[in-house]
Amino acid sequence: MGPFSVVFTFLLTASLAYYVYTPFPDGVEEPWKLMLLDATFRTAAKFAILKQHLGFGHYIRSIRRFREVLLESDAGEDFVPGVKVSDVTFSGVPVRVYEASGGQGGLRRGLLYFHGGGWALGRAKKGSYDKLTRIMSAELDAVVVSVDYRLYPEVQFPEPYLDCLAAAKHFLSAEVLSRYSVDPERVGVSGDSAGGNLAAAVAQEISQDSSMTVKFSAQALVYPALQALDFHTPSCIQNQNIPVLSRSSLVQFWIQYLGVDLSLKEPFLSNQHSGLQQPLLTPELRARFNWTLLLSAEHQKNQSPVVAGQGLEGILEKVPGLLDIRASPLLANPEVLSKCPKAYILTCEFDVLRDDGLMYTQRLQNVGVQVTNAHYKDGFHGCFSMLFWPLEFDVGRRAFRHYISWLQDNL
């Protein structure tokens, strides 16, 4: 190898290492594996955006195709033997139903699951979600219904929520529960990330609906996104560049979901949409997402709140979804929260959404709802579904195992 080749190889290696390397705080499990995963996703996103600029379709659709090739292979019927899988519709919403054949007879648990992906990515019937829900069905001896709600850019809020609510009401009907031999006293709702948002919102609505004779007896929320008014929570600042969900990406997903003009991303990042000049944000409403009141000193991290004095005048009137509890369940009033079922809320230390989950835990506990908060000090966003090659993390296996154990005891 000549001198030029040596220099070129060195520079190429150094450039790749610089591109891949992301400084992580102590405690993150297998940081290099996470760095490589992040670099892969960043590269895919950059190519997808470039394709969009060149007129080759929306960047989200390009990312979906990339994920299908890399992550969303079919599990296959032999992945978890003894689980019957069928694709049907519930009130017009596509769902995949997993029926365990544990052989115990009698009525079984029921679990409605909403996948994550920023209301834009993810599939109930593909990849890790299909594998996870197969395992859930087998280990819980349950009928698990995974919902393929509509996604951005095809739809925006409230359509994904309405899909999930329609599927929930269908599943909770006496006829459907009887058809699948589900015990009406043991039906739960669950989801991760954006799916955790949808699960919390649906649980709130069902709990208040006097026309529903069967209601959820438990909710299990995995690092849920619960509010879009404060992007300067301690966890947002601490973990703003931690994969798999950066603070910038979190804001991007929210403004896409709520139909906000994408040019307003920077003002949202600086909390100009929730400044002091917003008359709709009353002191009572602000208290519902005030982390200085709802987080322990340990999780406040000696940070100070960021509240803009001036900013986006009239934005809350133009984008009513910002204050809609169907989009931001953390903003629900105490009367709504008090009717909610007991909850399991999984949070991760290295996650921009950590404080959303911790604040919701505190607000539910304040009104007497039984809550189990499973906090993983070495966890990061997305780890719950990273149980399978090539994305395997021990913290994900531990988190999933504890989640299953709680449902076995509480559903």
C-alpha positions in Angstrom: 0.0 0.0 0.0 1.5 3.3 -1.1 1.7 6.5 1.0 -1.3 8.0 -0.7 -3.4 4.9 0.1 -2.3 5.0 3.7 -3.2 8.6 4.1 -6.5 8.2 2.3 -7.4 5.2 4.5 -6.5 7.1 7.6 -8.6 10.1 6.6 -11.6 8.0 5.6 -11.5 6.1 8.9 -11.1 9.2 10.9 -14.0 10.9 9.0 -16.3 7.9 9.6 -15.3 7.8 13.3 -16.1 11.5 13.6 -19.5 11.1 11.9 -20.5 8.1 14.0 -19.2 9.3 17.4 -21.7 10.9 19.7 -20.6 11.8 23.3 -22.8 9.9 25.8 -23.0 10.4 29.5 -21.7 7.6 31.8 -24.3 4.9 32.2 -25.5 4.4 28.6 -25.3 0.7 27.8 -23.3 -0.4 24.8 -22.7 3.2 23.5 -20.9 2.2 20.3 -23.8 0.0 19.2 -26.2 2.9 19.8 -23.8 5.3 18.0 -23.8 3.1 14.9 -27.6 2.8 15.0 -27.9 6.6 15.3 -25.5 7.1 12.4 -27.5 4.7 10.3 -30.7 6.5 11.0 -29.2 9.9 10.4 -27.8 8.9 7.1 -31.1 7.4 6.0 -32.9 10.7 7.1 -30.4 12.8 5.1 -30.9 10.8 2.0 -34.7 10.9 2.4 -34.7 14.7 2.8 -32.4 15.0 -0.3 -34.8 12.8 -2.3 -37.7 15.0 -1.3 -35.8 18.2 -2.4 -35.2 16.5 -5.7 -38.9 15.8 -6.1 -38.9 12.0 -5.3 -41.7 12.0 -2.8 -42.1 12.8 0.9 -39.1 12.1 3.1 -41.2 10.1 5.6 -42.2 7.6 3.0 -38.5 7.1 2.0 -37.6 6.5 5.7 -40.5 4.0 5.9 -39.1 2.0 2.9 -35.6 2.1 4.5 -37.0 0.8 7.8 -38.9 -2.0 6.0 -35.7 -3.2 4.4 -33.5 -2.9 7.5 -35.8 -3.6 10.4 -39.3 -4.8 9.4 -38.8 -8.3 8.2 -41.7 -10.7 8.8 -41.6 -12.6 12.1 -43.1 -15.7 10.6 -45.7 -18.1 12.1 -43.0 -20.1 13.8 -41.5 -17.2 15.7 -43.9 -17.8 18.7 -45.6 -21.2 18.2 -49.2 -21.5 19.5 -50.3 -17.9 18.7 -53.0 -17.5 16.1 -52.6 -14.3 14.0 -55.3 -12.7 12.0 -55.6 -9.4 10.1 -59.1 -7.9 10.4 -60.6 -4.4 10.8 -62.2 -3.0 13.9 -64.7 -0.2 12.9 -62.9 0.2 9.6 -59.4 0.4 11.3 -56.9 -2.3 10.3 -55.7 -4.4 13.3 -53.7 -7.5 13.8 -55.2 -9.9 16.4 -53.0 -12.3 18.3 -54.7 -15.1 20.1 -52.8 -17.3 22.5 -53.7 -20.9 22.8 -52.3 -21.5 26.2 -54.7 -24.3 26.8 -55.9 -23.0 30.2 -59.5 -22.6 29.0 -62.0 -20.0 30.2 -61.7 -16.2 29.7 -58.4 -14.6 28.9 -56.8 -11.2 29.2 -57.2 -8.6 26.5 -54.6 -6.0 25.5 -55.0 -3.2 23.0 -51.6 -2.0 21.7 -50.6 1.1 19.8 -47.1 1.2 18.2 -44.7 4.1 18.4 -42.9 6.0 15.6 -43.8 9.7 16.0 -47.3 9.3 14.5 -45.4 8.9 11.2 -43.4 5.6 11.3 -43.9 2.0 12.5 -46.1 -0.9 11.5 -48.3 -3.1 13.7 -47.8 -6.0 11.3 -44.0 -5.8 10.7 -40.7 -6.0 12.4 -40.2 -5.6 16.1 -43.8 -4.7 16.9 -45.1 -7.8 15.3 -42.5 -9.8 17.3 -43.3 -8.0 20.6 -47.0 -8.5 20.4 -46.7 -12.2 19.5 -44.6 -12.6 22.7 -47.1 -10.6 24.7 -49.9 -12.7 23.6 -48.1 -16.0 24.4 -46.7 -14.9 27.8 -49.9 -13.2 29.0 -52.2 -15.9 27.6 -54.0 -13.0 26.1 -55.8 -11.7 23.0 -53.6 -8.8 21.9 -54.9 -6.4 19.3 -52.2 -4.3 17.6 -53.7 -1.3 15.8 -52.4 0.0 12.4 -53.7 3.5 12.8 -53.2 6.1 10.0 -49.9 8.0 10.0 -48.4 11.4 8.9 -48.2 12.7 6.2 -51.3 10.9 5.0 -53.2 12.3 8.0 -52.6 14.5 11.0 -54.2 15.0 14.5 -56.8 14.0 15.4 -57.1 11.2 12.8 -54.6 8.7 14.4 -56.3 9.3 17.8 -59.7 8.8 16.3 -58.6 5.5 14.7 -57.3 4.2 18.0 -60.5 5.3 19.8 -62.7 3.6 17.3 -60.6 0.4 17.5 -60.8 0.6 21.3 -64.6 1.0 21.4 -65.0 -1.9 19.0 -62.8 -4.2 21.0 -64.5 -3.3 24.3 -68.0 -4.2 23.0 -69.6 -7.1 24.6 -70.0 -8.9 21.2 -66.3 -8.7 20.3 -65.0 -9.6 23.8 -67.3 -12.6 23.8 -66.1 -13.6 20.3 -62.5 -13.7 21.4 -63.2 -15.1 24.9 -61.8 -12.0 26.7 -62.6 -11.3 30.3 -64.3 -7.9 30.4 -62.7 -7.3 33.8 -59.2 -7.8 32.4 -58.7 -5.5 29.4 -55.8 -3.2 29.2 -54.4 -0.6 26.8 -50.8 0.0 26.1 -48.3 1.7 23.7 -44.8 3.1 23.4 -43.7 6.7 22.6 -46.3 8.1 20.2 -48.3 4.9 20.9 -48.1 5.7 24.7 -49.5 9.1 23.9 -52.4 7.5 22.1 -52.9 4.9 24.8 -53.1 7.5 27.6 -55.5 9.7 25.6 -57.8 6.8 24.7 -57.7 5.6 28.3 -58.8 9.0 29.5 -61.7 9.2 27.0 -63.0 5.6 27.7 -62.9 6.2 31.4 -65.2 9.2 31.1 -67.6 7.7 28.5 -70.8 6.7 30.3 -72.0 4.8 27.2 -69.2 2.3 27.6 -70.2 -0.6 29.9 -66.7 -2.1 29.7 -63.7 0.0 30.5 -60.0 -0.6 30.6 -58.8 -2.0 33.9 -55.1 -1.0 33.3 -52.9 1.1 31.1 -49.3 0.5 30.4 -47.4 3.4 28.9 -43.8 3.0 27.7 -41.9 6.3 27.5 -45.0 8.2 26.4 -45.0 11.7 24.7 -47.6 13.6 26.7 -47.2 17.3 26.0 -46.0 19.7 23.4 -45.8 23.0 25.3 -42.4 22.7 27.0 -39.4 21.5 25.1 -37.0 22.7 27.8 -37.8 20.1 30.5 -34.6 18.8 32.2 -34.8 15.6 30.3 -35.1 17.5 27.0 -32.0 19.5 27.7 -30.0 16.6 29.3 -30.7 14.2 26.4 -31.2 16.6 23.5 -28.6 14.7 21.4 -29.1 11.2 22.7 -30.3 8.6 20.2 -32.8 7.3 19.2 -34.9 10.5 19.7 -33.2 13.8 19.8 -34.9 17.0 21.0 -35.0 18.3 17.4 -36.6 15.2 16.2 -39.2 15.3 19.0 -40.2 18.8 18.0 -40.4 17.8 14.3 -42.7 14.9 15.1 -45.0 17.0 17.2 -45.4 19.9 14.8 -46.0 17.4 11.9 -48.6 15.6 14.0 -50.4 18.8 15.0 -50.3 20.5 11.6 -48.0 23.3 12.6 -46.1 25.2 9.8 -42.7 23.5 9.6 -41.0 26.9 9.4 -41.9 27.4 13.1 -39.7 24.6 14.4 -37.1 26.9 15.8 -39.6 29.1 17.7 -41.1 25.9 19.1 -37.6 24.7 20.2 -37.2 27.9 22.2 -40.7 27.6 23.8 -42.1 30.7 22.0 -45.4 28.9 21.5 -46.0 28.7 25.2 -44.8 32.2 26.2 -46.2 34.5 28.8 -48.2 36.4 26.2 -50.5 33.4 25.5 -53.9 34.2 27.2 -55.2 30.7 26.9 -52.4 29.4 29.1 -53.9 30.1 32.5 -51.9 29.6 35.7 -54.0 26.5 36.4 -53.2 25.0 33.0 -49.5 25.8 33.3 -49.4 24.0 36.6 -50.4 20.8 34.8 -47.0 20.7 33.0 -44.9 22.7 35.4 -42.0 20.3 36.0 -40.7 22.5 38.9 -43.8 21.3 40.8 -44.1 17.7 39.4 -40.5 16.4 39.3 -38.3 15.4 42.2 -35.1 17.5 42.9 -33.1 14.6 41.5 -34.7 14.9 38.1 -34.9 18.7 38.0 -31.1 18.6 37.6 -30.7 22.2 39.0 -32.2 23.5 35.7 -34.4 26.6 35.4 -37.6 26.8 33.4 -37.6 28.5 30.0 -40.7 30.6 29.5 -40.6 33.1 26.6 -41.9 36.6 27.3 -42.8 37.2 23.7 -43.1 34.8 20.8 -45.7 33.3 18.5 -48.8 35.5 19.1 -52.1 33.6 18.6 -50.4 30.2 17.9 -52.7 28.4 20.5 -55.8 29.7 18.7 -54.3 28.7 15.3 -53.2 25.2 16.5 -55.9 24.2 19.1 -54.3 20.7 19.2 -51.6 22.1 21.4 -54.1 22.4 24.3 -56.3 19.4 23.4 -56.0 16.6 25.9 -56.5 14.1 23.1 -53.1 15.2 21.9 -51.5 16.2 25.2 -53.0 13.9 28.0 -50.7 15.5 30.6 -53.0 18.6 30.4 -56.1 16.8 31.5 -57.9 18.2 34.6 -57.8 16.3 37.9 -61.4 15.1 37.4 -60.5 13.3 34.2 -57.3 11.8 35.7 -59.1 10.5 38.8 -61.3 8.2 36.6 -58.3 6.7 34.8 -57.3 3.0 35.3 -54.3 2.0 37.3 -51.1 2.7 35.4 -47.7 1.3 34.6 -45.4 4.1 33.3 -41.9 3.1 32.0 -39.3 5.9 31.8 -35.7 6.0 30.8 -33.0 8.3 32.2 -31.4 9.0 28.8 -34.7 9.9 27.0 -36.0 13.4 26.1 -39.5 12.0 27.1 -38.4 11.0 30.6 -40.0 13.9 32.3 -43.3 13.6 30.5 -43.7 10.1 32.0 -42.5 11.2 35.4 -44.9 14.2 35.5 -47.8 12.1 34.4 -46.9 9.6 37.2 -47.1 12.4 39.7 -50.3 13.9 38.4 -52.1 10.5 38.5 -50.8 9.8 42.0 -52.0 13.2 43.1 -55.6 12.2 42.4 -55.4 8.8 43.9 -54.7 6.6 40.8 -52.4 3.6 41.5 -49.2 4.0 39.5 -46.1 1.9 39.1 -43.2 3.9 37.6 -40.5 1.6 36.2 -37.5 3.9 35.7 -34.4 2.6 34.0 -31.2 4.5 34.8 -29.4 3.0 31.9 -32.3 3.1 29.5 -32.8 5.2 26.4 -35.7 5.9 24.0 -36.6 2.9 21.9 -34.9 0.3 24.0 -38.1 -1.4 24.9 -38.5 -2.8 21.4 -34.8 -3.5 20.9 -34.8 -7.2 21.8 -34.0 -8.8 18.5 -30.9 -9.0 16.2 -29.3 -6.7 15.1 -30.8 -4.3 17.7 -30.4 -6.2 21.0 -29.8 -4.4 24.3 -29.9 -5.9 27.7 -31.8 -2.9 29.1 -34.5 -3.6 26.5 -34.9 -7.2 27.7 -35.1 -6.2 31.3 -37.6 -3.5 30.6 -39.8 -5.8 28.5 -39.6 -8.6 31.2 -40.7 -6.2 33.9 -43.6 -4.8 31.8 -44.8 -8.4 31.2 -44.5 -9.2 34.9 -46.6 -6.1 35.8 -49.3 -7.0 33.3 -49.4 -10.6 34.6 -50.0 -9.3 38.1 -52.3 -6.4 37.3 -54.4 -7.4 34.3 
